Amino acid sequence: MEGENNNRQMPKFAGVEEMAEYFDSIDTEELEWQDSQIEFERPEMVHITVRIPKEDLVAIKRVARKHGLGYTAFIRMMLHYAINAGDGS
């Protein structure tokens, strides 16, 4: 029927699993969406120089490529992971 609003309001969820089940079971075009302003803060980057064995760099580049990443992004990601794994998070 023309002019009829079939859009549903999004319910509140108790957890991520409940939310995932909900989105897996509906057509998201039926939801009433709202525009929102999202801002991402990029951390300040600094340049460093690190000397590593050539063989290690070759291996890093190979693994990074396998994951679809540039090798410097891969190194940053691994460093970030190692730092955060050490504090229990």
The first five atom37 places (N, CA, C, CB, O) and aatype in JSON, in Angstrom:
{
  "aatype": [12, 6, 7, 6, 2, 2, 2, 1, 5, 12, 14, 11, 13, 0, 7, 19, 6, 6, 12, 0, 6, 18, 13, 3, 15, 9, 3, 16, 6, 6, 10, 6, 17, 5, 3, 15, 5, 9, 6, 13, 6, 1, 14, 6, 12, 19, 8, 9, 16, 19, 1, 9, 14, 11, 6, 3, 10, 19, 0, 9, 11, 1, 19, 0, 1, 11, 8, 7, 10, 7, 18, 16, 0, 13, 9, 1, 12, 12, 10, 8, 18, 0, 9, 2, 0, 7, 3, 7, 15],
  "atom_mask": [
    [1, 1, 1, 1, 1],
    [1, 1, 1, 1, 1],
    [1, 1, 1, 0, 1],
    [1, 1, 1, 1, 1],
    [1, 1, 1, 1, 1],
    [1, 1, 1, 1, 1],
    [1, 1, 1, 1, 1],
    [1, 1, 1, 1, 1],
    [1, 1, 1, 1, 1],
    [1, 1, 1, 1, 1],
    [1, 1, 1, 1, 1],
    [1, 1, 1, 1, 1],
    [1, 1, 1, 1, 1],
    [1, 1, 1, 1, 1],
    [1, 1, 1, 0, 1],
    [1, 1, 1, 1, 1],
    [1, 1, 1, 1, 1],
    [1, 1, 1, 1, 1],
    [1, 1, 1, 1, 1],
    [1, 1, 1, 1, 1],
    [1, 1, 1, 1, 1],
    [1, 1, 1, 1, 1],
    [1, 1, 1, 1, 1],
    [1, 1, 1, 1, 1],
    [1, 1, 1, 1, 1],
    [1, 1, 1, 1, 1],
    [1, 1, 1, 1, 1],
    [1, 1, 1, 1, 1],
    [1, 1, 1, 1, 1],
    [1, 1, 1, 1, 1],
    [1, 1, 1, 1, 1],
    [1, 1, 1, 1, 1],
    [1, 1, 1, 1, 1],
    [1, 1, 1, 1, 1],
    [1, 1, 1, 1, 1],
    [1, 1, 1, 1, 1],
    [1, 1, 1, 1, 1],
    [1, 1, 1, 1, 1],
    [1, 1, 1, 1, 1],
    [1, 1, 1, 1, 1],
    [1, 1, 1, 1, 1],
    [1, 1, 1, 1, 1],
    [1, 1, 1, 1, 1],
    [1, 1, 1, 1, 1],
    [1, 1, 1, 1, 1],
    [1, 1, 1, 1, 1],
    [1, 1, 1, 1, 1],
    [1, 1, 1, 1, 1],
    [1, 1, 1, 1, 1],
    [1, 1, 1, 1, 1],
    [1, 1, 1, 1, 1],
    [1, 1, 1, 1, 1],
    [1, 1, 1, 1, 1],
    [1, 1, 1, 1, 1],
    [1, 1, 1, 1, 1],
    [1, 1, 1, 1, 1],
    [1, 1, 1, 1, 1],
    [1, 1, 1, 1, 1],
    [1, 1, 1, 1, 1],
    [1, 1, 1, 1, 1],
    [1, 1, 1, 1, 1],
    [1, 1, 1, 1, 1],
    [1, 1, 1, 1, 1],
    [1, 1, 1, 1, 1],
    [1, 1, 1, 1, 1],
    [1, 1, 1, 1, 1],
    [1, 1, 1, 1, 1],
    [1, 1, 1, 0, 1],
    [1, 1, 1, 1, 1],
    [1, 1, 1, 0, 1],
    [1, 1, 1, 1, 1],
    [1, 1, 1, 1, 1],
    [1, 1, 1, 1, 1],
    [1, 1, 1, 1, 1],
    [1, 1, 1, 1, 1],
    [1, 1, 1, 1, 1],
    [1, 1, 1, 1, 1],
    [1, 1, 1, 1, 1],
    [1, 1, 1, 1, 1],
    [1, 1, 1, 1, 1],
    [1, 1, 1, 1, 1],
    [1, 1, 1, 1, 1],
    [1, 1, 1, 1, 1],
    [1, 1, 1, 1, 1],
    [1, 1, 1, 1, 1],
    [1, 1, 1, 0, 1],
    [1, 1, 1, 1, 1],
    [1, 1, 1, 0, 1],
    [1, 1, 1, 1, 1]
  ],
  "atom_positions": [
    [[0.84, -1.18, 0.0], [0.0, 0.0, 0.0], [0.89, 1.24, 0.0], [-0.96, 0.0, 1.22], [1.8, 1.34, 0.81]],
    [[0.62, 2.18, -0.9], [1.45, 3.35, -1.04], [1.35, 4.24, 0.19], [1.06, 4.13, -2.29], [0.26, 4.45, 0.73]],
    [[2.51, 4.78, 0.64], [2.53, 5.67, 1.79], [2.57, 4.94, 3.12], [0.0, 0.0, 0.0], [2.75, 5.57, 4.17]],
    [[2.41, 3.63, 3.1], [2.44, 2.86, 4.35], [3.88, 2.68, 4.79], [1.73, 1.49, 4.18], [4.75, 2.4, 3.96]],
    [[4.14, 2.84, 6.08], [5.49, 2.71, 6.62], [5.67, 1.31, 7.19], [5.77, 3.79, 7.69], [5.18, 1.02, 8.28]],
    [[6.36, 0.45, 6.45], [6.61, -0.92, 6.9], [7.91, -1.04, 7.68], [6.64, -1.86, 5.71], [8.29, -2.14, 8.07]],
    [[8.59, 0.06, 7.91], [9.88, 0.02, 8.59], [9.7, -0.33, 10.06], [10.61, 1.35, 8.45], [8.75, 0.12, 10.71]],
    [[10.63, -1.12, 10.57], [10.62, -1.52, 11.97], [11.68, -0.74, 12.73], [10.87, -3.04, 12.11], [12.71, -0.35, 12.18]],
    [[11.41, -0.51, 13.99], [12.4, 0.08, 14.88], [13.37, -1.03, 15.3], [11.73, 0.76, 16.13], [12.95, -2.18, 15.48]],
    [[14.62, -0.71, 15.45], [15.6, -1.69, 15.88], [15.43, -1.93, 17.38], [17.03, -1.23, 15.55], [15.39, -0.97, 18.15]],
    [[15.34, -3.2, 17.81], [15.19, -3.49, 19.23], [16.5, -3.31, 19.99], [14.67, -4.92, 19.43], [17.56, -3.19, 19.39]],
    [[16.4, -3.31, 21.31], [17.59, -3.3, 22.17], [18.06, -4.74, 22.31], [17.29, -2.65, 23.59], [17.26, -5.67, 22.3]],
    [[19.38, -4.92, 22.44], [19.94, -6.27, 22.51], [20.65, -6.48, 23.83], [20.9, -6.51, 21.34], [21.28, -5.56, 24.37]],
    [[20.55, -7.7, 24.36], [21.22, -8.05, 25.62], [22.71, -8.33, 25.38], [20.55, -9.28, 26.26], [23.51, -8.2, 26.3]],
    [[23.07, -8.7, 24.17], [24.47, -9.0, 23.89], [24.72, -9.11, 22.4], [0.0, 0.0, 0.0], [23.8, -9.01, 21.59]],
    [[25.97, -9.32, 22.05], [26.39, -9.39, 20.65], [25.76, -10.6, 19.96], [27.93, -9.46, 20.56], [25.35, -10.52, 18.8]],
    [[25.68, -11.73, 20.66], [25.1, -12.93, 20.06], [23.65, -12.7, 19.68], [25.22, -14.12, 21.01], [23.22, -13.1, 18.6]],
    [[22.89, -12.06, 20.58], [21.48, -11.76, 20.3], [21.35, -10.82, 19.11], [20.81, -11.14, 21.55], [20.46, -11.0, 18.27]],
    [[22.22, -9.83, 19.03], [22.2, -8.89, 17.92], [22.53, -9.61, 16.61], [23.19, -7.74, 18.16], [21.88, -9.37, 15.59]],
    [[23.52, -10.49, 16.63], [23.91, -11.23, 15.42], [22.76, -12.11, 14.93], [25.16, -12.08, 15.69], [22.49, -12.16, 13.74]],
    [[22.09, -12.79, 15.85], [20.95, -13.63, 15.48], [19.84, -12.79, 14.84], [20.4, -14.38, 16.7], [19.23, -13.2, 13.86]],
    [[19.6, -11.62, 15.41], [18.56, -10.73, 14.88], [18.87, -10.33, 13.44], [18.41, -9.49, 15.76], [18.02, -10.45, 12.56]],
    [[20.09, -9.85, 13.2], [20.45, -9.38, 11.86], [20.54, -10.53, 10.86], [21.77, -8.64, 11.9], [20.33, -10.33, 9.66]],
    [[20.85, -11.73, 11.34], [20.87, -12.89, 10.44], [19.47, -13.29, 10.01], [21.56, -14.06, 11.12], [19.31, -13.97, 8.99]],
    [[18.45, -12.9, 10.77], [17.1, -13.38, 10.51], [16.18, -12.37, 9.83], [16.48, -13.81, 11.8], [15.02, -12.69, 9.55]],
    [[16.66, -11.16, 9.55], [15.78, -10.15, 8.95], [16.37, -9.55, 7.68], [15.51, -9.04, 9.96], [17.55, -9.73, 7.38]],
    [[15.53, -8.86, 6.96], [15.96, -8.07, 5.81], [16.21, -6.66, 6.35], [14.88, -8.07, 4.64], [15.27, -5.98, 6.76]],
    [[17.45, -6.21, 6.35], [17.79, -4.93, 6.97], [17.14, -3.74, 6.27], [19.28, -4.74, 6.99], [17.1, -2.65, 6.83]],
    [[16.64, -3.93, 5.05], [15.94, -2.85, 4.37], [14.63, -2.51, 5.07], [15.68, -3.22, 2.91], [14.06, -1.45, 4.84]],
    [[14.15, -3.42, 5.93], [12.91, -3.18, 6.66], [13.12, -2.28, 7.88], [12.29, -4.51, 7.09], [12.16, -1.8, 8.48]],
    [[14.37, -2.07, 8.24], [14.66, -1.27, 9.43], [14.6, 0.22, 9.12], [16.03, -1.63, 10.0], [14.85, 0.66, 8.0]],
    [[14.28, 0.98, 10.14], [14.29, 2.44, 10.04], [15.69, 2.9, 10.45], [13.17, 3.11, 10.94], [16.05, 2.83, 11.62]],
    [[16.48, 3.37, 9.48], [17.86, 3.75, 9.74], [17.96, 5.24, 10.04], [18.74, 3.39, 8.55], [17.18, 6.04, 9.54]],
    [[18.93, 5.59, 10.85], [19.2, 6.98, 11.17], [20.63, 7.3, 10.74], [18.98, 7.28, 12.68], [21.53, 6.49, 10.91]],
    [[20.82, 8.49, 10.19], [22.17, 8.94, 9.88], [22.87, 9.3, 11.17], [22.15, 10.15, 8.91], [22.25, 9.81, 12.11]],
    [[24.14, 9.04, 11.23], [24.91, 9.42, 12.42], [26.27, 9.94, 11.98], [25.06, 8.22, 13.4], [26.8, 9.57, 10.93]],
    [[26.82, 10.78, 12.81], [28.14, 11.33, 12.54], [29.16, 10.49, 13.3], [28.22, 12.85, 12.96], [29.16, 10.46, 14.54]],
    [[30.01, 9.81, 12.58], [31.04, 8.99, 13.19], [32.39, 9.6, 12.85], [30.96, 7.5, 12.71], [32.68, 9.87, 11.68]],
    [[33.18, 9.81, 13.86], [34.52, 10.35, 13.64], [35.54, 9.33, 14.12], [34.7, 11.71, 14.36], [35.41, 8.77, 15.21]],
    [[36.54, 9.1, 13.3], [37.6, 8.19, 13.66], [38.85, 9.01, 13.94], [37.85, 7.14, 12.55], [39.23, 9.88, 13.15]],
    [[39.47, 8.73, 15.05], [40.71, 9.42, 15.37], [41.88, 8.53, 14.97], [40.78, 9.79, 16.88], [41.97, 7.37, 15.39]],
    [[42.74, 9.07, 14.18], [43.93, 8.33, 13.77], [45.05, 8.67, 14.73], [44.33, 8.66, 12.29], [45.31, 9.85, 14.97]],
    [[45.71, 7.67, 15.29], [46.79, 7.97, 16.24], [47.94, 8.69, 15.55], [47.3, 6.67, 16.89], [48.18, 8.5, 14.36]],
    [[48.64, 9.5, 16.31], [49.81, 10.19, 15.77], [50.88, 9.14, 15.47], [50.34, 11.27, 16.77], [51.2, 8.31, 16.32]],
    [[51.42, 9.21, 14.29], [52.45, 8.24, 13.88], [53.82, 8.89, 13.95], [52.17, 7.72, 12.45], [53.97, 10.09, 13.71]],
    [[54.82, 8.08, 14.29], [56.21, 8.54, 14.31], [57.03, 7.6, 13.43], [56.78, 8.59, 15.78], [56.68, 6.43, 13.26]],
    [[58.1, 8.11, 12.89], [59.0, 7.31, 12.05], [60.1, 6.73, 12.93], [59.6, 8.16, 10.89], [60.66, 7.43, 13.78]],
    [[60.4, 5.45, 12.71], [61.52, 4.82, 13.4], [62.31, 4.0, 12.38], [61.03, 3.91, 14.58], [61.84, 3.72, 11.28]],
    [[63.51, 3.65, 12.76], [64.33, 2.76, 11.94], [64.66, 1.54, 12.77], [65.63, 3.48, 11.44], [65.12, 1.64, 13.9]],
    [[64.42, 0.38, 12.19], [64.7, -0.88, 12.87], [65.52, -1.75, 11.92], [63.38, -1.61, 13.31], [65.17, -1.91, 10.75]],
    [[66.58, -2.3, 12.43], [67.39, -3.21, 11.61], [67.0, -4.64, 11.97], [68.93, -2.97, 11.83], [67.04, -5.04, 13.13]],
    [[66.63, -5.4, 10.94], [66.28, -6.81, 11.13], [66.97, -7.62, 10.06], [64.73, -7.03, 11.09], [67.34, -7.09, 9.01]],
    [[67.16, -8.91, 10.3], [67.77, -9.76, 9.28], [66.95, -9.76, 7.99], [67.93, -11.19, 9.8], [65.72, -9.72, 8.02]],
    [[67.65, -9.8, 6.86], [67.0, -9.78, 5.56], [65.98, -10.9, 5.42], [68.04, -9.87, 4.46], [64.9, -10.71, 4.87]],
    [[66.33, -12.08, 5.92], [65.44, -13.23, 5.83], [64.13, -12.98, 6.58], [66.13, -14.48, 6.39], [63.07, -13.42, 6.14]],
    [[64.2, -12.26, 7.71], [63.0, -11.94, 8.47], [62.09, -11.0, 7.68], [63.37, -11.31, 9.82], [60.87, -11.16, 7.67]],
    [[62.7, -10.01, 7.02], [61.9, -9.08, 6.22], [61.23, -9.81, 5.06], [62.77, -7.92, 5.69], [60.08, -9.53, 4.74]],
    [[61.95, -10.72, 4.42], [61.36, -11.5, 3.33], [60.17, -12.29, 3.85], [62.42, -12.46, 2.7], [59.12, -12.34, 3.2]],
    [[60.31, -12.92, 5.01], [59.21, -13.7, 5.6], [58.05, -12.79, 5.99], [59.71, -14.48, 6.84], [56.89, -13.15, 5.76]],
    [[58.34, -11.63, 6.56], [57.29, -10.68, 6.94], [56.51, -10.24, 5.71], [57.9, -9.45, 7.66], [55.28, -10.21, 5.74]],
    [[57.19, -9.92, 4.65], [56.52, -9.49, 3.42], [55.65, -10.61, 2.85], [57.56, -9.06, 2.37], [54.54, -10.35, 2.37]],
    [[56.13, -11.84, 2.92], [55.37, -12.98, 2.41], [54.08, -13.17, 3.21], [56.23, -14.26, 2.45], [53.01, -13.35, 2.63]],
    [[54.19, -13.14, 4.54], [53.01, -13.33, 5.39], [52.04, -12.15, 5.24], [53.44, -13.48, 6.87], [50.83, -12.35, 5.2]],
    [[52.56, -10.94, 5.17], [51.72, -9.76, 5.0], [50.93, -9.86, 3.7], [52.57, -8.47, 5.02], [49.73, -9.59, 3.67]],
    [[51.6, -10.25, 2.64], [50.95, -10.39, 1.33], [49.85, -11.45, 1.41], [51.98, -10.76, 0.24], [48.78, -11.29, 0.82]],
    [[50.11, -12.54, 2.12], [49.13, -13.61, 2.29], [47.86, -13.09, 2.96], [49.72, -14.77, 3.12], [46.76, -13.56, 2.67]],
    [[48.01, -12.1, 3.85], [46.88, -11.51, 4.56], [46.32, -10.28, 3.86], [47.29, -11.15, 5.97], [45.4, -9.63, 4.36]],
    [[46.88, -9.95, 2.69], [46.38, -8.81, 1.94], [46.78, -7.47, 2.53], [0.0, 0.0, 0.0], [46.06, -6.48, 2.37]],
    [[47.92, -7.43, 3.23], [48.39, -6.21, 3.87], [49.75, -5.8, 3.34], [48.46, -6.39, 5.38], [50.51, -6.63, 2.83]],
    [[50.04, -4.52, 3.45], [51.39, -4.06, 3.2], [52.26, -4.5, 4.37], [0.0, 0.0, 0.0], [51.76, -4.69, 5.48]],
    [[53.54, -4.68, 4.14], [54.37, -5.21, 5.22], [54.52, -4.25, 6.39], [55.73, -5.56, 4.68], [54.64, -4.71, 7.53]],
    [[54.52, -2.94, 6.15], [54.64, -2.02, 7.29], [53.37, -2.03, 8.14], [54.95, -0.58, 6.8], [53.44, -1.96, 9.36]],
    [[52.21, -2.1, 7.48], [50.95, -2.21, 8.23], [50.93, -3.51, 9.03], [49.72, -2.15, 7.27], [50.46, -3.54, 10.17]],
    [[51.43, -4.58, 8.43], [51.48, -5.87, 9.12], [52.4, -5.81, 10.35], [51.97, -6.97, 8.15], [52.06, -6.33, 11.41]],
    [[53.55, -5.17, 10.19], [54.47, -5.03, 11.32], [53.81, -4.23, 12.44], [55.79, -4.34, 10.87], [53.89, -4.61, 13.61]],
    [[53.14, -3.11, 12.09], [52.44, -2.31, 13.11], [51.38, -3.14, 13.82], [51.79, -1.07, 12.46], [51.24, -3.07, 15.04]],
    [[50.62, -3.91, 13.04], [49.57, -4.74, 13.62], [50.16, -5.77, 14.58], [48.77, -5.43, 12.51], [49.62, -5.98, 15.67]],
    [[51.24, -6.41, 14.2], [51.86, -7.42, 15.06], [52.46, -6.79, 16.33], [52.96, -8.17, 14.29], [52.36, -7.36, 17.41]],
    [[53.06, -5.62, 16.19], [53.59, -4.93, 17.36], [52.46, -4.55, 18.31], [54.38, -3.68, 16.94], [52.57, -4.73, 19.53]],
    [[51.38, -4.03, 17.76], [50.23, -3.65, 18.58], [49.66, -4.87, 19.3], [49.14, -2.99, 17.71], [49.33, -4.8, 20.49]],
    [[49.54, -5.99, 18.58], [49.04, -7.22, 19.17], [49.95, -7.7, 20.3], [48.91, -8.32, 18.1], [49.47, -8.07, 21.37]],
    [[51.26, -7.68, 20.07], [52.21, -8.14, 21.09], [52.16, -7.27, 22.33], [53.63, -8.15, 20.52], [52.24, -7.77, 23.45]],
    [[52.04, -5.97, 22.14], [51.97, -5.06, 23.29], [50.72, -5.31, 24.1], [52.01, -3.59, 22.82], [50.78, -5.37, 25.33]],
    [[49.58, -5.45, 23.44], [48.31, -5.65, 24.14], [48.17, -7.05, 24.73], [47.15, -5.38, 23.2], [47.48, -7.22, 25.73]],
    [[48.81, -8.04, 24.15], [48.76, -9.39, 24.7], [49.5, -9.45, 26.02], [49.35, -10.41, 23.7], [49.19, -10.27, 26.88]],
    [[50.48, -8.59, 26.19], [51.26, -8.58, 27.41], [50.53, -8.01, 28.61], [0.0, 0.0, 0.0], [50.9, -8.29, 29.75]],
    [[49.47, -7.19, 28.38], [48.76, -6.61, 29.52], [47.46, -7.34, 29.82], [48.46, -5.16, 29.26], [46.66, -6.86, 30.62]],
    [[47.24, -8.5, 29.2], [46.07, -9.3, 29.51], [44.81, -8.92, 28.78], [0.0, 0.0, 0.0], [43.75, -9.47, 29.06]],
    [[44.88, -7.97, 27.83], [43.64, -7.6, 27.11], [43.51, -8.31, 25.8], [43.59, -6.1, 26.88], [42.52, -8.11, 25.08]]
  ]
}
